[in-house]
Amino acid sequence: MARPIKDTPIIWGKDAKRLTEAMENVQPLSKEKREEMKKAYEWFKSRAKFPVV
């Protein structure tokens, strides 16, 4: 029988403030960066020895 999953801990203090600020100031990726990341993903996916969906 599987063990139950524990609740996610609540963050407080500086960590909570930093997370809130990061969530409010999201900067979209440039097309160039997105393409670079996609190429890297495809490279790793082509060399994977296990099924990648």
PDB file of N, CA, C, O and CB in Angstrom:
ATOM      1  N   MET A   1       0.843  -1.184   0.000  1.00  0.00           N
ATOM      2  CA  MET A   1       0.000   0.000   0.000  1.00  0.00           C
ATOM      3  C   MET A   1       0.889   1.249   0.000  1.00  0.00           C
ATOM      4  O   MET A   1       1.877   1.318   0.732  1.00  0.00           O
ATOM      5  CB  MET A   1      -0.960  -0.003   1.227  1.00  0.00           C
ATOM      6  N   ALA A   2       0.534   2.209  -0.810  1.00  0.00           N
ATOM      7  CA  ALA A   2       1.315   3.441  -0.927  1.00  0.00           C
ATOM      8  C   ALA A   2       1.115   4.338   0.291  1.00  0.00           C
ATOM      9  O   ALA A   2       0.056   4.350   0.918  1.00  0.00           O
ATOM     10  CB  ALA A   2       0.932   4.197  -2.203  1.00  0.00           C
ATOM     11  N   ARG A   3       2.156   5.077   0.597  1.00  0.00           N
ATOM     12  CA  ARG A   3       2.059   6.046   1.694  1.00  0.00           C
ATOM     13  C   ARG A   3       1.359   7.304   1.213  1.00  0.00           C
ATOM     14  O   ARG A   3       1.513   7.678   0.051  1.00  0.00           O
ATOM     15  CB  ARG A   3       3.457   6.390   2.253  1.00  0.00           C
ATOM     16  N   PRO A   4       0.596   7.968   2.071  1.00  0.00           N
ATOM     17  CA  PRO A   4      -0.066   9.201   1.652  1.00  0.00           C
ATOM     18  C   PRO A   4       0.948  10.314   1.388  1.00  0.00           C
ATOM     19  O   PRO A   4       2.017  10.355   1.997  1.00  0.00           O
ATOM     20  CB  PRO A   4      -1.071   9.649   2.714  1.00  0.00           C
ATOM     21  N   ILE A   5       0.600  11.200   0.486  1.00  0.00           N
ATOM     22  CA  ILE A   5       1.448  12.338   0.157  1.00  0.00           C
ATOM     23  C   ILE A   5       1.251  13.418   1.211  1.00  0.00           C
ATOM     24  O   ILE A   5       0.120  13.759   1.559  1.00  0.00           O
ATOM     25  CB  ILE A   5       1.130  12.884  -1.265  1.00  0.00           C
ATOM     26  N   LYS A   6       2.350  13.949   1.713  1.00  0.00           N
ATOM     27  CA  LYS A   6       2.277  14.991   2.730  1.00  0.00           C
ATOM     28  C   LYS A   6       1.878  16.317   2.106  1.00  0.00           C
ATOM     29  O   LYS A   6       2.104  16.544   0.918  1.00  0.00           O
ATOM     30  CB  LYS A   6       3.616  15.128   3.460  1.00  0.00           C
ATOM     31  N   ASP A   7       1.281  17.199   2.914  1.00  0.00           N
ATOM     32  CA  ASP A   7       0.935  18.538   2.458  1.00  0.00           C
ATOM     33  C   ASP A   7       2.197  19.324   2.137  1.00  0.00           C
ATOM     34  O   ASP A   7       3.250  19.106   2.737  1.00  0.00           O
ATOM     35  CB  ASP A   7       0.098  19.273   3.514  1.00  0.00           C
ATOM     36  N   THR A   8       2.076  20.240   1.184  1.00  0.00           N
ATOM     37  CA  THR A   8       3.183  21.116   0.841  1.00  0.00           C
ATOM     38  C   THR A   8       3.389  22.104   1.993  1.00  0.00           C
ATOM     39  O   THR A   8       2.425  22.717   2.451  1.00  0.00           O
ATOM     40  CB  THR A   8       2.915  21.863  -0.507  1.00  0.00           C
ATOM     41  N   PRO A   9       4.614  22.268   2.461  1.00  0.00           N
ATOM     42  CA  PRO A   9       4.844  23.207   3.567  1.00  0.00           C
ATOM     43  C   PRO A   9       4.587  24.649   3.141  1.00  0.00           C
ATOM     44  O   PRO A   9       4.786  25.013   1.982  1.00  0.00           O
ATOM     45  CB  PRO A   9       6.275  23.070   4.091  1.00  0.00           C
ATOM     46  N   ILE A  10       4.149  25.450   4.080  1.00  0.00           N
ATOM     47  CA  ILE A  10       3.889  26.868   3.844  1.00  0.00           C
ATOM     48  C   ILE A  10       5.192  27.630   4.056  1.00  0.00           C
ATOM     49  O   ILE A  10       5.912  27.383   5.024  1.00  0.00           O
ATOM     50  CB  ILE A  10       2.756  27.410   4.788  1.00  0.00           C
ATOM     51  N   ILE A  11       5.494  28.559   3.144  1.00  0.00           N
ATOM     52  CA  ILE A  11       6.716  29.343   3.303  1.00  0.00           C
ATOM     53  C   ILE A  11       6.377  30.681   3.984  1.00  0.00           C
ATOM     54  O   ILE A  11       5.283  31.219   3.820  1.00  0.00           O
ATOM     55  CB  ILE A  11       7.406  29.582   1.917  1.00  0.00           C
ATOM     56  N   TRP A  12       7.324  31.187   4.732  1.00  0.00           N
ATOM     57  CA  TRP A  12       7.136  32.421   5.487  1.00  0.00           C
ATOM     58  C   TRP A  12       8.333  33.326   5.296  1.00  0.00           C
ATOM     59  O   TRP A  12       9.364  32.897   4.779  1.00  0.00           O
ATOM     60  CB  TRP A  12       6.916  32.126   6.979  1.00  0.00           C
ATOM     61  N   GLY A  13       8.205  34.563   5.706  1.00  0.00           N
ATOM     62  CA  GLY A  13       9.330  35.491   5.767  1.00  0.00           C
ATOM     63  C   GLY A  13       9.880  35.905   4.418  1.00  0.00           C
ATOM     64  O   GLY A  13       9.133  36.147   3.469  1.00  0.00           O
ATOM     65  N   LYS A  14      11.225  35.983   4.349  1.00  0.00           N
ATOM     66  CA  LYS A  14      11.904  36.456   3.147  1.00  0.00           C
ATOM     67  C   LYS A  14      11.607  35.568   1.942  1.00  0.00           C
ATOM     68  O   LYS A  14      11.454  36.060   0.825  1.00  0.00           O
ATOM     69  CB  LYS A  14      13.404  36.521   3.385  1.00  0.00           C
ATOM     70  N   ASP A  15      11.526  34.248   2.174  1.00  0.00           N
ATOM     71  CA  ASP A  15      11.254  33.336   1.064  1.00  0.00           C
ATOM     72  C   ASP A  15       9.884  33.608   0.456  1.00  0.00           C
ATOM     73  O   ASP A  15       9.737  33.603  -0.766  1.00  0.00           O
ATOM     74  CB  ASP A  15      11.342  31.881   1.533  1.00  0.00           C
ATOM     75  N   ALA A  16       8.891  33.842   1.289  1.00  0.00           N
ATOM     76  CA  ALA A  16       7.537  34.122   0.804  1.00  0.00           C
ATOM     77  C   ALA A  16       7.507  35.439   0.042  1.00  0.00           C
ATOM     78  O   ALA A  16       6.859  35.540  -1.000  1.00  0.00           O
ATOM     79  CB  ALA A  16       6.535  34.163   1.976  1.00  0.00           C
ATOM     80  N   LYS A  17       8.200  36.441   0.553  1.00  0.00           N
ATOM     81  CA  LYS A  17       8.240  37.738  -0.113  1.00  0.00           C
ATOM     82  C   LYS A  17       8.919  37.633  -1.468  1.00  0.00           C
ATOM     83  O   LYS A  17       8.438  38.192  -2.454  1.00  0.00           O
ATOM     84  CB  LYS A  17       8.959  38.764   0.757  1.00  0.00           C
ATOM     85  N   ARG A  18      10.046  36.910  -1.520  1.00  0.00           N
ATOM     86  CA  ARG A  18      10.782  36.740  -2.766  1.00  0.00           C
ATOM     87  C   ARG A  18       9.941  35.981  -3.796  1.00  0.00           C
ATOM     88  O   ARG A  18       9.951  36.333  -4.975  1.00  0.00           O
ATOM     89  CB  ARG A  18      12.105  36.002  -2.507  1.00  0.00           C
ATOM     90  N   LEU A  19       9.219  34.952  -3.371  1.00  0.00           N
ATOM     91  CA  LEU A  19       8.366  34.198  -4.282  1.00  0.00           C
ATOM     92  C   LEU A  19       7.231  35.061  -4.811  1.00  0.00           C
ATOM     93  O   LEU A  19       6.925  35.017  -6.003  1.00  0.00           O
ATOM     94  CB  LEU A  19       7.805  32.964  -3.586  1.00  0.00           C
ATOM     95  N   THR A  20       6.604  35.841  -3.945  1.00  0.00           N
ATOM     96  CA  THR A  20       5.514  36.721  -4.367  1.00  0.00           C
ATOM     97  C   THR A  20       6.000  37.738  -5.392  1.00  0.00           C
ATOM     98  O   THR A  20       5.333  37.965  -6.402  1.00  0.00           O
ATOM     99  CB  THR A  20       4.909  37.442  -3.156  1.00  0.00           C
ATOM    100  N   GLU A  21       7.149  38.349  -5.145  1.00  0.00           N
ATOM    101  CA  GLU A  21       7.704  39.326  -6.082  1.00  0.00           C
ATOM    102  C   GLU A  21       8.038  38.674  -7.421  1.00  0.00           C
ATOM    103  O   GLU A  21       7.789  39.258  -8.476  1.00  0.00           O
ATOM    104  CB  GLU A  21       8.959  39.983  -5.489  1.00  0.00           C
ATOM    105  N   ALA A  22       8.599  37.467  -7.384  1.00  0.00           N
ATOM    106  CA  ALA A  22       8.942  36.765  -8.620  1.00  0.00           C
ATOM    107  C   ALA A  22       7.686  36.427  -9.421  1.00  0.00           C
ATOM    108  O   ALA A  22       7.701  36.495 -10.650  1.00  0.00           O
ATOM    109  CB  ALA A  22       9.732  35.485  -8.308  1.00  0.00           C
ATOM    110  N   MET A  23       6.613  36.066  -8.744  1.00  0.00           N
ATOM    111  CA  MET A  23       5.366  35.722  -9.430  1.00  0.00           C
ATOM    112  C   MET A  23       4.705  36.961 -10.032  1.00  0.00           C
ATOM    113  O   MET A  23       4.039  36.867 -11.063  1.00  0.00           O
ATOM    114  CB  MET A  23       4.399  35.030  -8.461  1.00  0.00           C
ATOM    115  N   GLU A  24       4.881  38.111  -9.403  1.00  0.00           N
ATOM    116  CA  GLU A  24       4.276  39.345  -9.903  1.00  0.00           C
ATOM    117  C   GLU A  24       5.078  39.961 -11.054  1.00  0.00           C
ATOM    118  O   GLU A  24       4.524  40.723 -11.846  1.00  0.00           O
ATOM    119  CB  GLU A  24       4.146  40.353  -8.771  1.00  0.00           C
ATOM    120  N   ASN A  25       6.365  39.646 -11.158  1.00  0.00           N
ATOM    121  CA  ASN A  25       7.237  40.250 -12.170  1.00  0.00           C
ATOM    122  C   ASN A  25       7.773  39.212 -13.142  1.00  0.00           C
ATOM    123  O   ASN A  25       8.983  39.127 -13.352  1.00  0.00           O
ATOM    124  CB  ASN A  25       8.397  40.976 -11.503  1.00  0.00           C
ATOM    125  N   VAL A  26       6.895  38.429 -13.730  1.00  0.00           N
ATOM    126  CA  VAL A  26       7.308  37.403 -14.689  1.00  0.00           C
ATOM    127  C   VAL A  26       7.694  38.075 -15.997  1.00  0.00           C
ATOM    128  O   VAL A  26       6.955  38.909 -16.521  1.00  0.00           O
ATOM    129  CB  VAL A  26       6.175  36.358 -14.918  1.00  0.00           C
ATOM    130  N   GLN A  27       8.853  37.708 -16.518  1.00  0.00           N
ATOM    131  CA  GLN A  27       9.323  38.267 -17.779  1.00  0.00           C
ATOM    132  C   GLN A  27       9.242  37.181 -18.852  1.00  0.00           C
ATOM    133  O   GLN A  27       9.822  36.108 -18.683  1.00  0.00           O
ATOM    134  CB  GLN A  27      10.783  38.819 -17.645  1.00  0.00           C
ATOM    135  N   PRO A  28       8.534  37.440 -19.945  1.00  0.00           N
ATOM    136  CA  PRO A  28       8.414  36.427 -20.994  1.00  0.00           C
ATOM    137  C   PRO A  28       9.755  36.156 -21.682  1.00  0.00           C
ATOM    138  O   PRO A  28      10.625  37.024 -21.750  1.00  0.00           O
ATOM    139  CB  PRO A  28       7.380  36.868 -22.029  1.00  0.00           C
ATOM    140  N   LEU A  29       9.897  34.927 -22.188  1.00  0.00           N
ATOM    141  CA  LEU A  29      11.116  34.556 -22.896  1.00  0.00           C
ATOM    142  C   LEU A  29      11.113  35.149 -24.302  1.00  0.00           C
ATOM    143  O   LEU A  29      10.063  35.296 -24.926  1.00  0.00           O
ATOM    144  CB  LEU A  29      11.260  33.024 -22.960  1.00  0.00           C
ATOM    145  N   SER A  30      12.291  35.484 -24.782  1.00  0.00           N
ATOM    146  CA  SER A  30      12.407  35.953 -26.163  1.00  0.00           C
ATOM    147  C   SER A  30      12.280  34.752 -27.094  1.00  0.00           C
ATOM    148  O   SER A  30      12.464  33.607 -26.680  1.00  0.00           O
ATOM    149  CB  SER A  30      13.762  36.705 -26.398  1.00  0.00           C
ATOM    150  N   LYS A  31      11.964  35.029 -28.352  1.00  0.00           N
ATOM    151  CA  LYS A  31      11.842  33.944 -29.335  1.00  0.00           C
ATOM    152  C   LYS A  31      13.164  33.195 -29.483  1.00  0.00           C
ATOM    153  O   LYS A  31      13.177  31.973 -29.633  1.00  0.00           O
ATOM    154  CB  LYS A  31      11.394  34.499 -30.702  1.00  0.00           C
ATOM    155  N   GLU A  32      14.277  33.933 -29.439  1.00  0.00           N
ATOM    156  CA  GLU A  32      15.584  33.310 -29.587  1.00  0.00           C
ATOM    157  C   GLU A  32      15.863  32.329 -28.434  1.00  0.00           C
ATOM    158  O   GLU A  32      16.321  31.209 -28.659  1.00  0.00           O
ATOM    159  CB  GLU A  32      16.678  34.388 -29.649  1.00  0.00           C
ATOM    160  N   LYS A  33      15.584  32.764 -27.215  1.00  0.00           N
ATOM    161  CA  LYS A  33      15.812  31.908 -26.047  1.00  0.00           C
ATOM    162  C   LYS A  33      14.898  30.690 -26.085  1.00  0.00           C
ATOM    163  O   LYS A  33      15.323  29.585 -25.746  1.00  0.00           O
ATOM    164  CB  LYS A  33      15.586  32.699 -24.744  1.00  0.00           C
ATOM    165  N   ARG A  34      13.653  30.882 -26.495  1.00  0.00           N
ATOM    166  CA  ARG A  34      12.703  29.774 -26.589  1.00  0.00           C
ATOM    167  C   ARG A  34      13.190  28.741 -27.612  1.00  0.00           C
ATOM    168  O   ARG A  34      13.126  27.537 -27.361  1.00  0.00           O
ATOM    169  CB  ARG A  34      11.296  30.296 -26.974  1.00  0.00           C
ATOM    170  N   GLU A  35      13.680  29.219 -28.777  1.00  0.00           N
ATOM    171  CA  GLU A  35      14.197  28.314 -29.804  1.00  0.00           C
ATOM    172  C   GLU A  35      15.444  27.576 -29.313  1.00  0.00           C
ATOM    173  O   GLU A  35      15.601  26.383 -29.572  1.00  0.00           O
ATOM    174  CB  GLU A  35      14.517  29.094 -31.087  1.00  0.00           C
ATOM    175  N   GLU A  36      16.324  28.277 -28.610  1.00  0.00           N
ATOM    176  CA  GLU A  36      17.528  27.660 -28.059  1.00  0.00           C
ATOM    177  C   GLU A  36      17.158  26.541 -27.086  1.00  0.00           C
ATOM    178  O   GLU A  36      17.760  25.467 -27.110  1.00  0.00           O
ATOM    179  CB  GLU A  36      18.402  28.716 -27.355  1.00  0.00           C
ATOM    180  N   MET A  37      16.177  26.796 -26.239  1.00  0.00           N
ATOM    181  CA  MET A  37      15.739  25.792 -25.277  1.00  0.00           C
ATOM    182  C   MET A  37      15.087  24.603 -25.984  1.00  0.00           C
ATOM    183  O   MET A  37      15.281  23.458 -25.578  1.00  0.00           O
ATOM    184  CB  MET A  37      14.763  26.411 -24.269  1.00  0.00           C
ATOM    185  N   LYS A  38      14.319  24.872 -27.037  1.00  0.00           N
ATOM    186  CA  LYS A  38      13.664  23.793 -27.782  1.00  0.00           C
ATOM    187  C   LYS A  38      14.698  22.913 -28.472  1.00  0.00           C
ATOM    188  O   LYS A  38      14.553  21.691 -28.495  1.00  0.00           O
ATOM    189  CB  LYS A  38      12.680  24.369 -28.819  1.00  0.00           C
ATOM    190  N   LYS A  39      15.753  23.527 -29.041  1.00  0.00           N
ATOM    191  CA  LYS A  39      16.821  22.757 -29.693  1.00  0.00           C
ATOM    192  C   LYS A  39      17.518  21.851 -28.673  1.00  0.00           C
ATOM    193  O   LYS A  39      17.793  20.685 -28.957  1.00  0.00           O
ATOM    194  CB  LYS A  39      17.853  23.709 -30.362  1.00  0.00           C
ATOM    195  N   ALA A  40      17.797  22.391 -27.497  1.00  0.00           N
ATOM    196  CA  ALA A  40      18.452  21.595 -26.455  1.00  0.00           C
ATOM    197  C   ALA A  40      17.555  20.426 -26.038  1.00  0.00           C
ATOM    198  O   ALA A  40      18.040  19.309 -25.854  1.00  0.00           O
ATOM    199  CB  ALA A  40      18.792  22.479 -25.227  1.00  0.00           C
ATOM    200  N   TYR A  41      16.269  20.675 -25.891  1.00  0.00           N
ATOM    201  CA  TYR A  41      15.322  19.621 -25.526  1.00  0.00           C
ATOM    202  C   TYR A  41      15.301  18.531 -26.591  1.00  0.00           C
ATOM    203  O   TYR A  41      15.350  17.344 -26.267  1.00  0.00           O
ATOM    204  CB  TYR A  41      13.910  20.204 -25.331  1.00  0.00           C
ATOM    205  N   GLU A  42      15.230  18.925 -27.852  1.00  0.00           N
ATOM    206  CA  GLU A  42      15.188  17.954 -28.939  1.00  0.00           C
ATOM    207  C   GLU A  42      16.483  17.144 -28.996  1.00  0.00           C
ATOM    208  O   GLU A  42      16.450  15.946 -29.274  1.00  0.00           O
ATOM    209  CB  GLU A  42      14.944  18.662 -30.278  1.00  0.00           C
ATOM    210  N   TRP A  43      17.633  17.794 -28.733  1.00  0.00           N
ATOM    211  CA  TRP A  43      18.916  17.094 -28.721  1.00  0.00           C
ATOM    212  C   TRP A  43      18.929  16.021 -27.649  1.00  0.00           C
ATOM    213  O   TRP A  43      19.300  14.879 -27.918  1.00  0.00           O
ATOM    214  CB  TRP A  43      20.067  18.077 -28.497  1.00  0.00           C
ATOM    215  N   PHE A  44      18.523  16.380 -26.423  1.00  0.00           N
ATOM    216  CA  PHE A  44      18.494  15.401 -25.339  1.00  0.00           C
ATOM    217  C   PHE A  44      17.467  14.306 -25.613  1.00  0.00           C
ATOM    218  O   PHE A  44      17.716  13.132 -25.336  1.00  0.00           O
ATOM    219  CB  PHE A  44      18.184  16.090 -24.007  1.00  0.00           C
ATOM    220  N   LYS A  45      16.336  14.684 -26.146  1.00  0.00           N
ATOM    221  CA  LYS A  45      15.284  13.718 -26.458  1.00  0.00           C
ATOM    222  C   LYS A  45      15.763  12.698 -27.492  1.00  0.00           C
ATOM    223  O   LYS A  45      15.430  11.517 -27.394  1.00  0.00           O
ATOM    224  CB  LYS A  45      14.031  14.440 -26.971  1.00  0.00           C
ATOM    225  N   SER A  46      16.542  13.145 -28.483  1.00  0.00           N
ATOM    226  CA  SER A  46      17.032  12.238 -29.517  1.00  0.00           C
ATOM    227  C   SER A  46      18.064  11.249 -28.973  1.00  0.00           C
ATOM    228  O   SER A  46      18.254  10.184 -29.562  1.00  0.00           O
ATOM    229  CB  SER A  46      17.635  13.035 -30.661  1.00  0.00           C
ATOM    230  N   ARG A  47      18.724  11.568 -27.882  1.00  0.00           N
ATOM    231  CA  ARG A  47      19.738  10.704 -27.321  1.00  0.00           C
ATOM    232  C   ARG A  47      19.259   9.899 -26.110  1.00  0.00           C
ATOM    233  O   ARG A  47      20.024   9.118 -25.545  1.00  0.00           O
ATOM    234  CB  ARG A  47      20.919  11.521 -26.940  1.00  0.00           C
ATOM    235  N   ALA A  48      18.019  10.081 -25.716  1.00  0.00           N
ATOM    236  CA  ALA A  48      17.475   9.398 -24.549  1.00  0.00           C
ATOM    237  C   ALA A  48      17.382   7.902 -24.823  1.00  0.00           C
ATOM    238  O   ALA A  48      17.012   7.491 -25.923  1.00  0.00           O
ATOM    239  CB  ALA A  48      16.092   9.969 -24.175  1.00  0.00           C
ATOM    240  N   LYS A  49      17.713   7.093 -23.831  1.00  0.00           N
ATOM    241  CA  LYS A  49      17.640   5.651 -23.968  1.00  0.00           C
ATOM    242  C   LYS A  49      16.357   5.108 -23.327  1.00  0.00           C
ATOM    243  O   LYS A  49      16.209   3.897 -23.166  1.00  0.00           O
ATOM    244  CB  LYS A  49      18.873   4.996 -23.337  1.00  0.00           C
ATOM    245  N   PHE A  50      15.453   5.983 -22.971  1.00  0.00           N
ATOM    246  CA  PHE A  50      14.186   5.609 -22.371  1.00  0.00           C
ATOM    247  C   PHE A  50      13.075   6.380 -23.091  1.00  0.00           C
ATOM    248  O   PHE A  50      13.346   7.406 -23.714  1.00  0.00           O
ATOM    249  CB  PHE A  50      14.179   5.900 -20.827  1.00  0.00           C
ATOM    250  N   PRO A  51      11.842   5.905 -23.016  1.00  0.00           N
ATOM    251  CA  PRO A  51      10.757   6.598 -23.739  1.00  0.00           C
ATOM    252  C   PRO A  51      10.537   8.012 -23.191  1.00  0.00           C
ATOM    253  O   PRO A  51      10.400   8.203 -21.982  1.00  0.00           O
ATOM    254  CB  PRO A  51       9.443   5.787 -23.642  1.00  0.00           C
ATOM    255  N   VAL A  52      10.505   8.986 -24.083  1.00  0.00           N
ATOM    256  CA  VAL A  52      10.231  10.370 -23.721  1.00  0.00           C
ATOM    257  C   VAL A  52       8.972  10.786 -24.455  1.00  0.00           C
ATOM    258  O   VAL A  52       8.885  10.670 -25.677  1.00  0.00           O
ATOM    259  CB  VAL A  52      11.435  11.314 -24.066  1.00  0.00           C
ATOM    260  N   VAL A  53       8.005  11.267 -23.706  1.00  0.00           N
ATOM    261  CA  VAL A  53       6.722  11.665 -24.316  1.00  0.00           C
ATOM    262  C   VAL A  53       6.791  13.082 -24.788  1.00  0.00           C
ATOM    263  O   VAL A  53       5.814  13.600 -25.329  1.00  0.00           O
ATOM    264  CB  VAL A  53       5.562  11.501 -23.333  1.00  0.00           C
TER     265      VAL A  53
END
